[in-house]
Amino acid sequence: MTVRKRSYSLDPRAAEYLERRAKKLKRSASSVLSELITEAARQDARQRVLDELGDGVEISDHDVQSWLKKLGAA
């Protein structure tokens, strides 16, 4: 996955949360933020797939594993 560095300002509460989480995990705030952004992108991709399929559509275990692999979650 290609990563581009940019500068963003966070809401003060979000920045505090990020600092607490980084301290708890003993990692940099930057790495924790990258992880949170990656997870949000995965969740967004999953939701898009579910929205496209609609309700009541059977999904095979093979397809689920394939999507998880593509998303980097498996």
PyMOL Python script that loads the backbone (N, CA, C, O; Angstrom):
from pymol import cmd

cmd.read_pdbstr("""\
ATOM      1  N   MET A   1       0.846  -1.168   0.000  1.00  0.00           N
ATOM      2  CA  MET A   1       0.000   0.000   0.000  1.00  0.00           C
ATOM      3  C   MET A   1       0.892   1.232   0.000  1.00  0.00           C
ATOM      4  O   MET A   1       1.806   1.337   0.818  1.00  0.00           O
ATOM      5  N   THR A   2       0.640   2.144  -0.893  1.00  0.00           N
ATOM      6  CA  THR A   2       1.404   3.375  -0.983  1.00  0.00           C
ATOM      7  C   THR A   2       0.900   4.362   0.061  1.00  0.00           C
ATOM      8  O   THR A   2      -0.304   4.552   0.231  1.00  0.00           O
ATOM      9  N   VAL A   3       1.830   4.975   0.744  1.00  0.00           N
ATOM     10  CA  VAL A   3       1.472   5.949   1.776  1.00  0.00           C
ATOM     11  C   VAL A   3       2.047   7.300   1.378  1.00  0.00           C
ATOM     12  O   VAL A   3       3.224   7.408   1.032  1.00  0.00           O
ATOM     13  N   ARG A   4       1.220   8.311   1.430  1.00  0.00           N
ATOM     14  CA  ARG A   4       1.670   9.673   1.139  1.00  0.00           C
ATOM     15  C   ARG A   4       1.620  10.473   2.428  1.00  0.00           C
ATOM     16  O   ARG A   4       0.613  10.464   3.136  1.00  0.00           O
ATOM     17  N   LYS A   5       2.701  11.157   2.724  1.00  0.00           N
ATOM     18  CA  LYS A   5       2.735  11.973   3.935  1.00  0.00           C
ATOM     19  C   LYS A   5       2.037  13.300   3.676  1.00  0.00           C
ATOM     20  O   LYS A   5       2.274  13.969   2.670  1.00  0.00           O
ATOM     21  N   ARG A   6       1.190  13.649   4.596  1.00  0.00           N
ATOM     22  CA  ARG A   6       0.501  14.936   4.563  1.00  0.00           C
ATOM     23  C   ARG A   6       0.345  15.407   5.999  1.00  0.00           C
ATOM     24  O   ARG A   6       0.503  14.627   6.938  1.00  0.00           O
ATOM     25  N   SER A   7       0.046  16.643   6.161  1.00  0.00           N
ATOM     26  CA  SER A   7      -0.152  17.194   7.490  1.00  0.00           C
ATOM     27  C   SER A   7      -1.633  17.503   7.679  1.00  0.00           C
ATOM     28  O   SER A   7      -2.259  18.136   6.829  1.00  0.00           O
ATOM     29  N   TYR A   8      -2.181  17.054   8.789  1.00  0.00           N
ATOM     30  CA  TYR A   8      -3.579  17.308   9.095  1.00  0.00           C
ATOM     31  C   TYR A   8      -3.688  17.810  10.528  1.00  0.00           C
ATOM     32  O   TYR A   8      -2.898  17.425  11.390  1.00  0.00           O
ATOM     33  N   SER A   9      -4.656  18.658  10.773  1.00  0.00           N
ATOM     34  CA  SER A   9      -4.937  19.110  12.126  1.00  0.00           C
ATOM     35  C   SER A   9      -6.073  18.252  12.666  1.00  0.00           C
ATOM     36  O   SER A   9      -7.072  18.017  11.987  1.00  0.00           O
ATOM     37  N   LEU A  10      -5.903  17.794  13.893  1.00  0.00           N
ATOM     38  CA  LEU A  10      -6.929  16.976  14.515  1.00  0.00           C
ATOM     39  C   LEU A  10      -7.710  17.798  15.533  1.00  0.00           C
ATOM     40  O   LEU A  10      -7.189  18.739  16.132  1.00  0.00           O
ATOM     41  N   ASP A  11      -8.943  17.427  15.707  1.00  0.00           N
ATOM     42  CA  ASP A  11      -9.745  17.969  16.782  1.00  0.00           C
ATOM     43  C   ASP A  11      -8.972  17.709  18.086  1.00  0.00           C
ATOM     44  O   ASP A  11      -8.365  16.646  18.219  1.00  0.00           O
ATOM     45  N   PRO A  12      -8.972  18.632  19.040  1.00  0.00           N
ATOM     46  CA  PRO A  12      -8.208  18.423  20.280  1.00  0.00           C
ATOM     47  C   PRO A  12      -8.546  17.120  20.997  1.00  0.00           C
ATOM     48  O   PRO A  12      -7.657  16.459  21.533  1.00  0.00           O
ATOM     49  N   ARG A  13      -9.821  16.749  21.010  1.00  0.00           N
ATOM     50  CA  ARG A  13     -10.190  15.484  21.670  1.00  0.00           C
ATOM     51  C   ARG A  13      -9.630  14.287  20.914  1.00  0.00           C
ATOM     52  O   ARG A  13      -9.210  13.305  21.526  1.00  0.00           O
ATOM     53  N   ALA A  14      -9.621  14.363  19.586  1.00  0.00           N
ATOM     54  CA  ALA A  14      -9.062  13.275  18.782  1.00  0.00           C
ATOM     55  C   ALA A  14      -7.559  13.172  19.013  1.00  0.00           C
ATOM     56  O   ALA A  14      -7.012  12.073  19.107  1.00  0.00           O
ATOM     57  N   ALA A  15      -6.898  14.317  19.103  1.00  0.00           N
ATOM     58  CA  ALA A  15      -5.455  14.320  19.351  1.00  0.00           C
ATOM     59  C   ALA A  15      -5.138  13.720  20.723  1.00  0.00           C
ATOM     60  O   ALA A  15      -4.178  12.963  20.865  1.00  0.00           O
ATOM     61  N   GLU A  16      -5.945  14.059  21.731  1.00  0.00           N
ATOM     62  CA  GLU A  16      -5.748  13.496  23.067  1.00  0.00           C
ATOM     63  C   GLU A  16      -5.938  11.984  23.049  1.00  0.00           C
ATOM     64  O   GLU A  16      -5.151  11.247  23.643  1.00  0.00           O
ATOM     65  N   TYR A  17      -6.989  11.521  22.362  1.00  0.00           N
ATOM     66  CA  TYR A  17      -7.235  10.085  22.245  1.00  0.00           C
ATOM     67  C   TYR A  17      -6.050   9.395  21.578  1.00  0.00           C
ATOM     68  O   TYR A  17      -5.588   8.349  22.033  1.00  0.00           O
ATOM     69  N   LEU A  18      -5.571   9.988  20.508  1.00  0.00           N
ATOM     70  CA  LEU A  18      -4.446   9.429  19.765  1.00  0.00           C
ATOM     71  C   LEU A  18      -3.199   9.334  20.648  1.00  0.00           C
ATOM     72  O   LEU A  18      -2.500   8.321  20.630  1.00  0.00           O
ATOM     73  N   GLU A  19      -2.928  10.364  21.402  1.00  0.00           N
ATOM     74  CA  GLU A  19      -1.768  10.353  22.297  1.00  0.00           C
ATOM     75  C   GLU A  19      -1.909   9.285  23.385  1.00  0.00           C
ATOM     76  O   GLU A  19      -0.948   8.576  23.687  1.00  0.00           O
ATOM     77  N   ARG A  20      -3.105   9.167  23.974  1.00  0.00           N
ATOM     78  CA  ARG A  20      -3.328   8.135  25.008  1.00  0.00           C
ATOM     79  C   ARG A  20      -3.134   6.746  24.434  1.00  0.00           C
ATOM     80  O   ARG A  20      -2.477   5.899  25.040  1.00  0.00           O
ATOM     81  N   ARG A  21      -3.706   6.515  23.264  1.00  0.00           N
ATOM     82  CA  ARG A  21      -3.604   5.192  22.630  1.00  0.00           C
ATOM     83  C   ARG A  21      -2.155   4.872  22.271  1.00  0.00           C
ATOM     84  O   ARG A  21      -1.698   3.746  22.470  1.00  0.00           O
ATOM     85  N   ALA A  22      -1.433   5.860  21.744  1.00  0.00           N
ATOM     86  CA  ALA A  22      -0.032   5.657  21.388  1.00  0.00           C
ATOM     87  C   ALA A  22       0.794   5.330  22.625  1.00  0.00           C
ATOM     88  O   ALA A  22       1.654   4.450  22.588  1.00  0.00           O
ATOM     89  N   LYS A  23       0.534   6.029  23.706  1.00  0.00           N
ATOM     90  CA  LYS A  23       1.269   5.775  24.955  1.00  0.00           C
ATOM     91  C   LYS A  23       0.963   4.376  25.486  1.00  0.00           C
ATOM     92  O   LYS A  23       1.864   3.657  25.920  1.00  0.00           O
ATOM     93  N   LYS A  24      -0.308   3.999  25.447  1.00  0.00           N
ATOM     94  CA  LYS A  24      -0.724   2.679  25.922  1.00  0.00           C
ATOM     95  C   LYS A  24      -0.076   1.571  25.102  1.00  0.00           C
ATOM     96  O   LYS A  24       0.355   0.559  25.656  1.00  0.00           O
ATOM     97  N   LEU A  25      -0.005   1.756  23.773  1.00  0.00           N
ATOM     98  CA  LEU A  25       0.563   0.746  22.878  1.00  0.00           C
ATOM     99  C   LEU A  25       2.082   0.871  22.737  1.00  0.00           C
ATOM    100  O   LEU A  25       2.730   0.040  22.101  1.00  0.00           O
ATOM    101  N   LYS A  26       2.638   1.927  23.345  1.00  0.00           N
ATOM    102  CA  LYS A  26       4.084   2.196  23.265  1.00  0.00           C
ATOM    103  C   LYS A  26       4.548   2.300  21.809  1.00  0.00           C
ATOM    104  O   LYS A  26       5.538   1.697  21.395  1.00  0.00           O
ATOM    105  N   ARG A  27       3.787   3.091  21.060  1.00  0.00           N
ATOM    106  CA  ARG A  27       4.088   3.330  19.653  1.00  0.00           C
ATOM    107  C   ARG A  27       3.969   4.820  19.375  1.00  0.00           C
ATOM    108  O   ARG A  27       3.484   5.576  20.216  1.00  0.00           O
ATOM    109  N   SER A  28       4.405   5.234  18.217  1.00  0.00           N
ATOM    110  CA  SER A  28       4.285   6.653  17.858  1.00  0.00           C
ATOM    111  C   SER A  28       2.838   6.976  17.504  1.00  0.00           C
ATOM    112  O   SER A  28       2.080   6.116  17.056  1.00  0.00           O
ATOM    113  N   ALA A  29       2.481   8.224  17.716  1.00  0.00           N
ATOM    114  CA  ALA A  29       1.140   8.676  17.367  1.00  0.00           C
ATOM    115  C   ALA A  29       0.909   8.525  15.872  1.00  0.00           C
ATOM    116  O   ALA A  29      -0.201   8.212  15.440  1.00  0.00           O
ATOM    117  N   SER A  30       1.945   8.746  15.089  1.00  0.00           N
ATOM    118  CA  SER A  30       1.842   8.620  13.637  1.00  0.00           C
ATOM    119  C   SER A  30       1.490   7.194  13.224  1.00  0.00           C
ATOM    120  O   SER A  30       0.642   6.995  12.354  1.00  0.00           O
ATOM    121  N   SER A  31       2.131   6.202  13.837  1.00  0.00           N
ATOM    122  CA  SER A  31       1.840   4.815  13.467  1.00  0.00           C
ATOM    123  C   SER A  31       0.441   4.408  13.913  1.00  0.00           C
ATOM    124  O   SER A  31      -0.239   3.650  13.221  1.00  0.00           O
ATOM    125  N   VAL A  32       0.015   4.909  15.060  1.00  0.00           N
ATOM    126  CA  VAL A  32      -1.340   4.601  15.539  1.00  0.00           C
ATOM    127  C   VAL A  32      -2.367   5.243  14.613  1.00  0.00           C
ATOM    128  O   VAL A  32      -3.377   4.621  14.284  1.00  0.00           O
ATOM    129  N   LEU A  33      -2.118   6.475  14.192  1.00  0.00           N
ATOM    130  CA  LEU A  33      -3.035   7.153  13.276  1.00  0.00           C
ATOM    131  C   LEU A  33      -3.114   6.414  11.940  1.00  0.00           C
ATOM    132  O   LEU A  33      -4.199   6.248  11.383  1.00  0.00           O
ATOM    133  N   SER A  34      -1.983   5.979  11.436  1.00  0.00           N
ATOM    134  CA  SER A  34      -1.979   5.210  10.181  1.00  0.00           C
ATOM    135  C   SER A  34      -2.796   3.939  10.318  1.00  0.00           C
ATOM    136  O   SER A  34      -3.540   3.575   9.407  1.00  0.00           O
ATOM    137  N   GLU A  35      -2.661   3.266  11.444  1.00  0.00           N
ATOM    138  CA  GLU A  35      -3.425   2.038  11.686  1.00  0.00           C
ATOM    139  C   GLU A  35      -4.922   2.328  11.734  1.00  0.00           C
ATOM    140  O   GLU A  35      -5.717   1.575  11.173  1.00  0.00           O
ATOM    141  N   LEU A  36      -5.308   3.410  12.398  1.00  0.00           N
ATOM    142  CA  LEU A  36      -6.724   3.779  12.476  1.00  0.00           C
ATOM    143  C   LEU A  36      -7.291   4.122  11.102  1.00  0.00           C
ATOM    144  O   LEU A  36      -8.419   3.746  10.782  1.00  0.00           O
ATOM    145  N   ILE A  37      -6.521   4.826  10.302  1.00  0.00           N
ATOM    146  CA  ILE A  37      -6.964   5.190   8.956  1.00  0.00           C
ATOM    147  C   ILE A  37      -7.110   3.947   8.090  1.00  0.00           C
ATOM    148  O   ILE A  37      -8.072   3.823   7.333  1.00  0.00           O
ATOM    149  N   THR A  38      -6.155   3.027   8.200  1.00  0.00           N
ATOM    150  CA  THR A  38      -6.218   1.785   7.424  1.00  0.00           C
ATOM    151  C   THR A  38      -7.448   0.974   7.813  1.00  0.00           C
ATOM    152  O   THR A  38      -8.140   0.444   6.944  1.00  0.00           O
ATOM    153  N   GLU A  39      -7.724   0.874   9.107  1.00  0.00           N
ATOM    154  CA  GLU A  39      -8.895   0.126   9.566  1.00  0.00           C
ATOM    155  C   GLU A  39     -10.185   0.789   9.078  1.00  0.00           C
ATOM    156  O   GLU A  39     -11.123   0.094   8.688  1.00  0.00           O
ATOM    157  N   ALA A  40     -10.242   2.106   9.094  1.00  0.00           N
ATOM    158  CA  ALA A  40     -11.431   2.808   8.604  1.00  0.00           C
ATOM    159  C   ALA A  40     -11.638   2.539   7.117  1.00  0.00           C
ATOM    160  O   ALA A  40     -12.774   2.376   6.672  1.00  0.00           O
ATOM    161  N   ALA A  41     -10.557   2.490   6.349  1.00  0.00           N
ATOM    162  CA  ALA A  41     -10.662   2.190   4.922  1.00  0.00           C
ATOM    163  C   ALA A  41     -11.163   0.771   4.704  1.00  0.00           C
ATOM    164  O   ALA A  41     -11.979   0.532   3.814  1.00  0.00           O
ATOM    165  N   ARG A  42     -10.682  -0.173   5.507  1.00  0.00           N
ATOM    166  CA  ARG A  42     -11.160  -1.562   5.401  1.00  0.00           C
ATOM    167  C   ARG A  42     -12.653  -1.642   5.688  1.00  0.00           C
ATOM    168  O   ARG A  42     -13.399  -2.295   4.959  1.00  0.00           O
ATOM    169  N   GLN A  43     -13.082  -0.977   6.750  1.00  0.00           N
ATOM    170  CA  GLN A  43     -14.500  -1.003   7.103  1.00  0.00           C
ATOM    171  C   GLN A  43     -15.348  -0.367   6.010  1.00  0.00           C
ATOM    172  O   GLN A  43     -16.437  -0.852   5.703  1.00  0.00           O
ATOM    173  N   ASP A  44     -14.852   0.717   5.422  1.00  0.00           N
ATOM    174  CA  ASP A  44     -15.569   1.372   4.331  1.00  0.00           C
ATOM    175  C   ASP A  44     -15.694   0.435   3.134  1.00  0.00           C
ATOM    176  O   ASP A  44     -16.756   0.347   2.517  1.00  0.00           O
ATOM    177  N   ALA A  45     -14.606  -0.265   2.805  1.00  0.00           N
ATOM    178  CA  ALA A  45     -14.640  -1.209   1.686  1.00  0.00           C
ATOM    179  C   ALA A  45     -15.614  -2.342   1.955  1.00  0.00           C
ATOM    180  O   ALA A  45     -16.366  -2.740   1.065  1.00  0.00           O
ATOM    181  N   ARG A  46     -15.607  -2.862   3.170  1.00  0.00           N
ATOM    182  CA  ARG A  46     -16.549  -3.935   3.524  1.00  0.00           C
ATOM    183  C   ARG A  46     -17.988  -3.460   3.384  1.00  0.00           C
ATOM    184  O   ARG A  46     -18.840  -4.170   2.851  1.00  0.00           O
ATOM    185  N   GLN A  47     -18.247  -2.250   3.871  1.00  0.00           N
ATOM    186  CA  GLN A  47     -19.608  -1.722   3.802  1.00  0.00           C
ATOM    187  C   GLN A  47     -20.056  -1.526   2.363  1.00  0.00           C
ATOM    188  O   GLN A  47     -21.214  -1.785   2.034  1.00  0.00           O
ATOM    189  N   ARG A  48     -19.147  -1.068   1.496  1.00  0.00           N
ATOM    190  CA  ARG A  48     -19.495  -0.903   0.081  1.00  0.00           C
ATOM    191  C   ARG A  48     -19.860  -2.230  -0.561  1.00  0.00           C
ATOM    192  O   ARG A  48     -20.810  -2.308  -1.340  1.00  0.00           O
ATOM    193  N   VAL A  49     -19.106  -3.275  -0.236  1.00  0.00           N
ATOM    194  CA  VAL A  49     -19.407  -4.606  -0.783  1.00  0.00           C
ATOM    195  C   VAL A  49     -20.780  -5.052  -0.303  1.00  0.00           C
ATOM    196  O   VAL A  49     -21.582  -5.551  -1.092  1.00  0.00           O
ATOM    197  N   LEU A  50     -21.056  -4.874   0.989  1.00  0.00           N
ATOM    198  CA  LEU A  50     -22.359  -5.282   1.524  1.00  0.00           C
ATOM    199  C   LEU A  50     -23.488  -4.476   0.895  1.00  0.00           C
ATOM    200  O   LEU A  50     -24.552  -5.023   0.603  1.00  0.00           O
ATOM    201  N   ASP A  51     -23.265  -3.178   0.685  1.00  0.00           N
ATOM    202  CA  ASP A  51     -24.288  -2.341   0.051  1.00  0.00           C
ATOM    203  C   ASP A  51     -24.564  -2.783  -1.383  1.00  0.00           C
ATOM    204  O   ASP A  51     -25.710  -2.764  -1.832  1.00  0.00           O
ATOM    205  N   GLU A  52     -23.515  -3.181  -2.102  1.00  0.00           N
ATOM    206  CA  GLU A  52     -23.684  -3.626  -3.490  1.00  0.00           C
ATOM    207  C   GLU A  52     -24.422  -4.953  -3.566  1.00  0.00           C
ATOM    208  O   GLU A  52     -25.230  -5.168  -4.470  1.00  0.00           O
ATOM    209  N   LEU A  53     -24.147  -5.841  -2.622  1.00  0.00           N
ATOM    210  CA  LEU A  53     -24.774  -7.161  -2.655  1.00  0.00           C
ATOM    211  C   LEU A  53     -26.237  -7.110  -2.254  1.00  0.00           C
ATOM    212  O   LEU A  53     -27.054  -7.839  -2.817  1.00  0.00           O
ATOM    213  N   GLY A  54     -26.580  -6.273  -1.301  1.00  0.00           N
ATOM    214  CA  GLY A  54     -27.953  -6.187  -0.836  1.00  0.00           C
ATOM    215  C   GLY A  54     -28.264  -7.261   0.192  1.00  0.00           C
ATOM    216  O   GLY A  54     -27.419  -8.104   0.494  1.00  0.00           O
ATOM    217  N   ASP A  55     -29.467  -7.229   0.723  1.00  0.00           N
ATOM    218  CA  ASP A  55     -29.902  -8.171   1.755  1.00  0.00           C
ATOM    219  C   ASP A  55     -30.240  -9.528   1.164  1.00  0.00           C
ATOM    220  O   ASP A  55     -30.726  -9.632   0.038  1.00  0.00           O
ATOM    221  N   GLY A  56     -29.975 -10.551   1.938  1.00  0.00           N
ATOM    222  CA  GLY A  56     -30.387 -11.899   1.574  1.00  0.00           C
ATOM    223  C   GLY A  56     -29.526 -12.593   0.541  1.00  0.00           C
ATOM    224  O   GLY A  56     -29.897 -13.667   0.067  1.00  0.00           O
ATOM    225  N   VAL A  57     -28.399 -12.027   0.177  1.00  0.00           N
ATOM    226  CA  VAL A  57     -27.524 -12.647  -0.809  1.00  0.00           C
ATOM    227  C   VAL A  57     -26.532 -13.550  -0.088  1.00  0.00           C
ATOM    228  O   VAL A  57     -25.862 -13.121   0.851  1.00  0.00           O
ATOM    229  N   GLU A  58     -26.442 -14.785  -0.524  1.00  0.00           N
ATOM    230  CA  GLU A  58     -25.495 -15.739   0.064  1.00  0.00           C
ATOM    231  C   GLU A  58     -24.082 -15.408  -0.387  1.00  0.00           C
ATOM    232  O   GLU A  58     -23.840 -15.159  -1.568  1.00  0.00           O
ATOM    233  N   ILE A  59     -23.160 -15.407   0.550  1.00  0.00           N
ATOM    234  CA  ILE A  59     -21.751 -15.161   0.242  1.00  0.00           C
ATOM    235  C   ILE A  59     -20.973 -16.390   0.674  1.00  0.00           C
ATOM    236  O   ILE A  59     -21.048 -16.804   1.831  1.00  0.00           O
ATOM    237  N   SER A  60     -20.234 -16.970  -0.245  1.00  0.00           N
ATOM    238  CA  SER A  60     -19.479 -18.176   0.079  1.00  0.00           C
ATOM    239  C   SER A  60     -18.295 -17.836   0.982  1.00  0.00           C
ATOM    240  O   SER A  60     -17.789 -16.714   0.961  1.00  0.00           O
ATOM    241  N   ASP A  61     -17.858 -18.820   1.777  1.00  0.00           N
ATOM    242  CA  ASP A  61     -16.692 -18.630   2.642  1.00  0.00           C
ATOM    243  C   ASP A  61     -15.462 -18.291   1.816  1.00  0.00           C
ATOM    244  O   ASP A  61     -14.618 -17.505   2.245  1.00  0.00           O
ATOM    245  N   HIS A  62     -15.359 -18.878   0.641  1.00  0.00           N
ATOM    246  CA  HIS A  62     -14.222 -18.605  -0.247  1.00  0.00           C
ATOM    247  C   HIS A  62     -14.184 -17.130  -0.631  1.00  0.00           C
ATOM    248  O   HIS A  62     -13.120 -16.511  -0.611  1.00  0.00           O
ATOM    249  N   ASP A  63     -15.346 -16.560  -0.981  1.00  0.00           N
ATOM    250  CA  ASP A  63     -15.406 -15.142  -1.351  1.00  0.00           C
ATOM    251  C   ASP A  63     -15.034 -14.246  -0.176  1.00  0.00           C
ATOM    252  O   ASP A  63     -14.305 -13.267  -0.340  1.00  0.00           O
ATOM    253  N   VAL A  64     -15.533 -14.580   0.999  1.00  0.00           N
ATOM    254  CA  VAL A  64     -15.222 -13.791   2.198  1.00  0.00           C
ATOM    255  C   VAL A  64     -13.721 -13.813   2.461  1.00  0.00           C
ATOM    256  O   VAL A  64     -13.125 -12.766   2.711  1.00  0.00           O
ATOM    257  N   GLN A  65     -13.106 -14.985   2.409  1.00  0.00           N
ATOM    258  CA  GLN A  65     -11.666 -15.084   2.639  1.00  0.00           C
ATOM    259  C   GLN A  65     -10.883 -14.326   1.576  1.00  0.00           C
ATOM    260  O   GLN A  65      -9.876 -13.688   1.883  1.00  0.00           O
ATOM    261  N   SER A  66     -11.330 -14.390   0.351  1.00  0.00           N
ATOM    262  CA  SER A  66     -10.679 -13.666  -0.736  1.00  0.00           C
ATOM    263  C   SER A  66     -10.720 -12.159  -0.506  1.00  0.00           C
ATOM    264  O   SER A  66      -9.714 -11.472  -0.681  1.00  0.00           O
ATOM    265  N   TRP A  67     -11.896 -11.644  -0.109  1.00  0.00           N
ATOM    266  CA  TRP A  67     -12.020 -10.213   0.162  1.00  0.00           C
ATOM    267  C   TRP A  67     -11.179  -9.795   1.352  1.00  0.00           C
ATOM    268  O   TRP A  67     -10.540  -8.743   1.329  1.00  0.00           O
ATOM    269  N   LEU A  68     -11.177 -10.613   2.388  1.00  0.00           N
ATOM    270  CA  LEU A  68     -10.373 -10.282   3.568  1.00  0.00           C
ATOM    271  C   LEU A  68      -8.891 -10.237   3.205  1.00  0.00           C
ATOM    272  O   LEU A  68      -8.151  -9.381   3.691  1.00  0.00           O
ATOM    273  N   LYS A  69      -8.469 -11.155   2.357  1.00  0.00           N
ATOM    274  CA  LYS A  69      -7.065 -11.169   1.936  1.00  0.00           C
ATOM    275  C   LYS A  69      -6.739  -9.905   1.157  1.00  0.00           C
ATOM    276  O   LYS A  69      -5.692  -9.295   1.370  1.00  0.00           O
ATOM    277  N   LYS A  70      -7.635  -9.508   0.251  1.00  0.00           N
ATOM    278  CA  LYS A  70      -7.414  -8.292  -0.529  1.00  0.00           C
ATOM    279  C   LYS A  70      -7.374  -7.053   0.358  1.00  0.00           C
ATOM    280  O   LYS A  70      -6.639  -6.106   0.081  1.00  0.00           O
ATOM    281  N   LEU A  71      -8.170  -7.066   1.425  1.00  0.00           N
ATOM    282  CA  LEU A  71      -8.208  -5.940   2.355  1.00  0.00           C
ATOM    283  C   LEU A  71      -7.068  -5.978   3.367  1.00  0.00           C
ATOM    284  O   LEU A  71      -6.878  -5.040   4.141  1.00  0.00           O
ATOM    285  N   GLY A  72      -6.311  -7.078   3.351  1.00  0.00           N
ATOM    286  CA  GLY A  72      -5.196  -7.197   4.293  1.00  0.00           C
ATOM    287  C   GLY A  72      -5.629  -7.574   5.690  1.00  0.00           C
ATOM    288  O   GLY A  72      -4.876  -7.375   6.643  1.00  0.00           O
ATOM    289  N   ALA A  73      -6.826  -8.114   5.831  1.00  0.00           N
ATOM    290  CA  ALA A  73      -7.338  -8.456   7.152  1.00  0.00           C
ATOM    291  C   ALA A  73      -7.197  -9.940   7.476  1.00  0.00           C
ATOM    292  O   ALA A  73      -7.522 -10.361   8.587  1.00  0.00           O
ATOM    293  N   ALA A  74      -6.724 -10.728   6.538  1.00  0.00           N
ATOM    294  CA  ALA A  74      -6.610 -12.173   6.806  1.00  0.00           C
ATOM    295  C   ALA A  74      -5.195 -12.655   6.547  1.00  0.00           C
ATOM    296  O   ALA A  74      -4.906 -13.840   6.717  1.00  0.00           O
TER     297      ALA A  74
END
""", "prot")
cmd.dss("prot")
cmd.show_as("cartoon", "prot")
cmd.util.cbc("prot")
cmd.orient("prot")
